[in-house]
Amino acid sequence: MKIAVYLRNRSLENDARYLGLIGKFTAGGCRVYEIRDDVPVEDDTDIFVSVGGDGTFLSSAVIVGNREIPVLGVNLGRLGFLSENTVYDVVDEVLAGKYSIEERTLLKADFGRTGSEELRSAYPYALNEITVHRAGPAMLGVDVAIDGNPLPTYWADGLLVATSSGSTAYSLSVGGPIVMPESKVLIVSPISPHNLNVRPLVVPDTSVISLSLRARDEKVFLTVDNRSLEVSTDLEMKISAAPFHLRRIRLAGANFIKALTTKLFWGEDIRNGR
């Protein structure tokens, strides 16, 4: 088995947990190599191991791209929904084949002819969310259409479109719903809306979501997962599900509901006896 290991935070390269992970895979008969700027992903790689936190996992999704190499998240960070596994669990489980592979929906942003050359050449795919956010003090108007059907204008700090994977990320913090990761839906949520009567909207992942802006400022921020650009307010884009998926490894003992209760303390109540 050939395993690629990616550690974005190079200050941890001498961390005993990281070195132990590589050592155990090697001792188990795996061919292990580290991903660096000058070391690309090899096409015959069996597993891509992302070591860090969820930000590292998002960067790993960009590195893997559409190669369909399954990604395993190992948590050296803080919360870790995508990178939920500890270094002490993964090696034995992987070598024993005690895991399954999920196919996670990715978003694709299509900017058409609008925007700068830098924007049109940027990697347009996101695992968690794509957002537009005001860059100045003025409120932002976001016009949204779902499959060509216009919604009332959102007046807010911005707006995000998230996948089910992203429901526990930025979408959660702006009041979006928690969605089981295998659900085939997209979430449209305003960020700090000034409309009292708007709510997050859940749509099928077959939808095409069109966005255009009304703004007094000349620039807004566009984020695609953990990547950010300052763009012109004449931006128009269409967001839809990407034509490929991210393949994520889930170990046998992993469970989304368990992650919600242990990491976010969901439903924590003295009456529940915990």
C-alpha positions as CSV (number, residue, x, y, z in Angstrom):
1,M,0.0,0.0,0.0
2,K,1.4,3.4,-1.0
3,I,0.5,6.2,1.4
4,A,1.0,10.0,0.9
5,V,1.2,12.0,4.1
6,Y,0.5,15.7,4.1
7,L,1.4,18.0,7.1
8,R,0.6,21.6,6.3
9,N,2.1,23.0,9.6
10,R,5.7,22.1,9.1
11,S,6.5,23.2,12.7
12,L,5.0,19.8,13.7
13,E,7.3,17.7,11.5
14,N,9.4,16.6,14.6
15,D,6.3,16.0,16.7
16,A,6.4,12.6,18.2
17,R,2.8,11.8,17.2
18,Y,3.6,12.6,13.5
19,L,6.8,10.7,13.4
20,G,5.1,7.8,15.2
21,L,2.3,7.7,12.6
22,I,4.8,7.5,9.7
23,G,6.8,4.9,11.6
24,K,3.8,2.6,12.2
25,F,2.7,2.8,8.6
26,T,6.2,1.9,7.5
27,A,6.6,-0.9,10.0
28,G,3.3,-2.2,8.7
29,G,4.8,-2.7,5.2
30,C,3.4,0.5,3.6
31,R,5.4,2.7,1.2
32,V,5.1,6.2,2.8
33,Y,6.1,9.5,1.2
34,E,5.5,13.1,2.4
35,I,3.8,15.7,0.3
36,R,5.7,18.9,0.0
37,D,5.9,21.8,-2.5
38,D,8.4,19.9,-4.6
39,V,6.8,16.5,-4.0
40,P,3.5,16.0,-5.9
41,V,0.9,13.3,-5.4
42,E,1.8,10.1,-7.2
43,D,-1.0,8.6,-9.3
44,D,-0.6,5.1,-7.8
45,T,-1.2,6.4,-4.3
46,D,-3.7,4.3,-2.4
47,I,-4.4,6.7,0.6
48,F,-3.8,10.3,1.2
49,V,-3.3,11.0,4.9
50,S,-4.1,14.6,6.0
51,V,-2.4,15.4,9.3
52,G,-3.5,18.5,11.3
53,G,-6.9,19.9,11.6
54,D,-9.9,20.6,9.3
55,G,-8.0,23.4,7.6
56,T,-5.3,20.9,6.6
57,F,-8.1,18.6,5.3
58,L,-9.5,21.3,3.1
59,S,-6.1,22.0,1.7
60,S,-5.7,18.3,1.1
61,A,-8.9,18.3,-1.0
62,V,-7.3,20.8,-3.3
63,I,-4.1,18.8,-3.6
64,V,-5.9,15.6,-4.4
65,G,-8.3,17.3,-6.8
66,N,-10.2,14.9,-9.0
67,R,-7.8,12.0,-8.7
68,E,-10.3,10.0,-6.5
69,I,-7.6,9.1,-4.0
70,P,-9.3,8.6,-0.6
71,V,-8.4,11.1,2.1
72,L,-7.9,10.1,5.7
73,G,-8.0,12.9,8.3
74,V,-5.8,12.7,11.3
75,N,-6.3,15.3,14.0
76,L,-3.4,17.2,15.5
77,G,-5.6,20.4,15.6
78,R,-8.5,21.5,17.7
79,L,-12.1,20.5,16.8
80,G,-11.8,18.2,13.9
81,F,-15.0,17.1,12.1
82,L,-13.3,16.2,8.8
83,S,-10.1,15.2,10.6
84,E,-11.8,13.3,13.4
85,N,-9.2,10.5,14.0
86,T,-6.3,10.4,16.4
87,V,-2.9,9.2,15.5
88,Y,-3.4,6.3,17.9
89,D,-6.4,4.9,16.0
90,V,-5.6,5.1,12.3
91,V,-2.8,2.7,11.5
92,D,-4.2,-0.5,12.9
93,E,-7.6,0.2,11.5
94,V,-6.3,1.0,8.0
95,L,-4.0,-2.0,7.9
96,A,-6.9,-4.2,9.0
97,G,-9.2,-2.8,6.4
98,K,-11.6,-1.6,9.1
99,Y,-12.9,1.5,7.2
100,S,-15.3,2.6,4.6
101,I,-15.1,5.3,1.9
102,E,-17.6,8.1,1.8
103,E,-18.2,10.3,-1.3
104,R,-18.6,13.9,-0.2
105,T,-20.1,16.5,-2.5
106,L,-17.9,19.4,-3.6
107,L,-19.1,22.8,-4.8
108,K,-18.1,24.3,-8.1
109,A,-18.1,28.1,-8.7
110,D,-18.5,29.2,-12.3
111,F,-17.6,32.9,-12.9
112,G,-18.4,33.0,-16.6
113,R,-16.8,36.1,-18.1
114,T,-17.0,38.2,-14.9
115,G,-14.1,38.8,-12.5
116,S,-10.4,39.0,-13.0
117,E,-8.1,36.6,-14.7
118,E,-6.8,35.6,-11.3
119,L,-10.3,34.7,-10.2
120,R,-11.1,32.7,-13.3
121,S,-7.9,30.8,-13.1
122,A,-8.3,30.0,-9.3
123,Y,-9.2,26.5,-8.1
124,P,-13.1,26.7,-8.2
125,Y,-14.0,23.8,-6.0
126,A,-14.9,23.8,-2.3
127,L,-15.7,21.0,0.2
128,N,-17.4,23.1,2.9
129,E,-18.6,26.4,1.5
130,I,-18.3,29.3,-0.9
131,T,-19.1,32.7,0.5
132,V,-19.3,36.4,-0.5
133,H,-18.8,38.9,2.3
134,R,-18.7,42.7,2.4
135,A,-15.2,44.2,2.5
136,G,-16.3,47.7,3.6
137,P,-18.8,49.2,6.1
138,A,-21.8,49.2,3.7
139,M,-24.4,46.4,3.8
140,L,-24.3,44.0,0.9
141,G,-27.3,43.1,-1.2
142,V,-27.2,39.5,-2.6
143,D,-29.6,38.5,-5.4
144,V,-30.0,34.7,-5.5
145,A,-31.8,32.5,-8.0
146,I,-32.4,28.7,-7.6
147,D,-32.5,27.1,-11.0
148,G,-33.5,30.4,-12.5
149,N,-36.2,31.2,-9.8
150,P,-35.3,34.4,-8.0
151,L,-35.4,34.7,-4.2
152,P,-36.0,38.0,-2.4
153,T,-32.8,40.0,-2.1
154,Y,-30.7,39.2,1.0
155,W,-29.5,42.3,2.7
156,A,-26.7,41.2,5.0
157,D,-23.0,41.1,5.6
158,G,-22.8,38.4,3.0
159,L,-24.1,35.0,2.0
160,L,-22.8,31.4,1.9
161,V,-23.6,28.3,0.0
162,A,-22.5,25.1,1.9
163,T,-22.5,21.4,1.3
164,S,-23.7,18.9,3.9
165,S,-20.1,18.5,4.9
166,G,-19.9,22.2,5.6
167,S,-23.1,22.3,7.7
168,T,-20.9,22.0,10.9
169,A,-18.5,24.7,9.7
170,Y,-19.2,28.4,8.9
171,S,-22.8,27.6,8.0
172,L,-23.4,26.4,11.6
173,S,-22.1,29.6,13.1
174,V,-24.5,31.8,11.0
175,G,-27.5,29.7,12.1
176,G,-27.7,27.1,9.3
177,P,-29.0,23.6,9.9
178,I,-27.0,20.6,10.9
179,V,-27.1,18.1,8.0
180,M,-26.0,14.5,8.0
181,P,-23.0,14.4,5.7
182,E,-24.5,11.8,3.4
183,S,-27.5,14.1,2.6
184,K,-27.5,15.2,-1.0
185,V,-28.4,18.9,-0.4
186,L,-26.9,22.4,-0.5
187,I,-27.5,25.1,2.1
188,V,-28.0,28.8,1.3
189,S,-27.5,31.0,4.4
190,P,-27.3,34.7,4.9
191,I,-24.5,36.1,7.1
192,S,-25.8,38.5,9.7
193,P,-28.9,39.4,7.7
194,H,-30.8,42.7,8.1
195,N,-34.0,41.0,6.9
196,L,-36.0,39.8,9.9
197,N,-38.0,37.4,7.8
198,V,-35.3,35.4,6.0
199,R,-34.0,32.0,6.9
200,P,-31.4,29.5,5.7
201,L,-32.7,27.5,2.7
202,V,-31.9,23.8,1.9
203,V,-32.1,22.8,-1.7
204,P,-31.3,19.7,-3.7
205,D,-27.6,19.3,-4.7
206,T,-28.8,19.1,-8.3
207,S,-29.7,22.8,-8.1
208,V,-27.8,25.7,-9.8
209,I,-27.5,28.7,-7.5
210,S,-26.9,32.0,-9.2
211,L,-25.5,35.0,-7.3
212,S,-25.1,38.7,-8.1
213,L,-24.4,41.6,-5.9
214,R,-25.7,45.1,-5.0
215,A,-23.1,47.1,-3.1
216,R,-21.9,50.7,-2.5
217,D,-18.3,49.5,-2.0
218,E,-16.1,48.5,-5.0
219,K,-14.8,45.3,-3.5
220,V,-16.1,42.2,-1.7
221,F,-14.4,39.2,-0.3
222,L,-15.0,35.8,-1.9
223,T,-13.9,32.7,0.0
224,V,-13.7,29.2,-1.3
225,D,-13.2,27.0,1.7
226,N,-10.0,28.4,3.3
227,R,-8.9,30.4,0.3
228,S,-9.9,34.1,0.0
229,L,-9.8,36.7,-2.7
230,E,-10.9,40.3,-2.9
231,V,-13.1,40.7,-6.0
232,S,-15.1,43.4,-7.7
233,T,-18.8,43.8,-6.8
234,D,-19.8,43.3,-10.4
235,L,-19.2,39.6,-9.8
236,E,-21.7,37.1,-11.0
237,M,-21.4,33.4,-10.4
238,K,-23.2,30.1,-10.5
239,I,-22.6,27.5,-7.8
240,S,-23.5,23.9,-8.3
241,A,-22.3,20.5,-7.3
242,A,-18.9,19.5,-8.8
243,P,-18.8,16.7,-11.4
244,F,-16.6,14.7,-9.0
245,H,-16.6,13.8,-5.3
246,L,-14.0,13.9,-2.6
247,R,-13.5,10.3,-1.3
248,R,-13.1,10.5,2.5
249,I,-12.1,7.5,4.7
250,R,-14.2,6.8,7.7
251,L,-12.9,4.4,10.3
252,A,-15.2,1.7,11.6
253,G,-15.8,3.4,15.0
254,A,-16.4,6.8,13.6
255,N,-19.9,8.3,13.9
256,F,-21.3,11.7,13.0
257,I,-23.8,11.9,15.8
258,K,-21.1,10.9,18.3
259,A,-18.9,13.7,16.9
260,L,-21.7,16.2,17.4
261,T,-22.2,15.2,21.1
262,T,-18.5,14.9,22.0
263,K,-17.1,17.9,20.1
264,L,-20.0,20.4,20.1
265,F,-21.7,19.0,23.2
266,W,-24.9,18.9,21.3
267,G,-27.9,18.4,23.5
268,E,-25.8,18.6,26.7
269,D,-28.3,18.8,29.5
270,I,-28.1,17.8,33.2
271,R,-31.4,15.9,32.8
272,N,-29.7,13.6,30.2
273,G,-27.4,12.2,32.9
274,R,-24.1,13.2,31.1
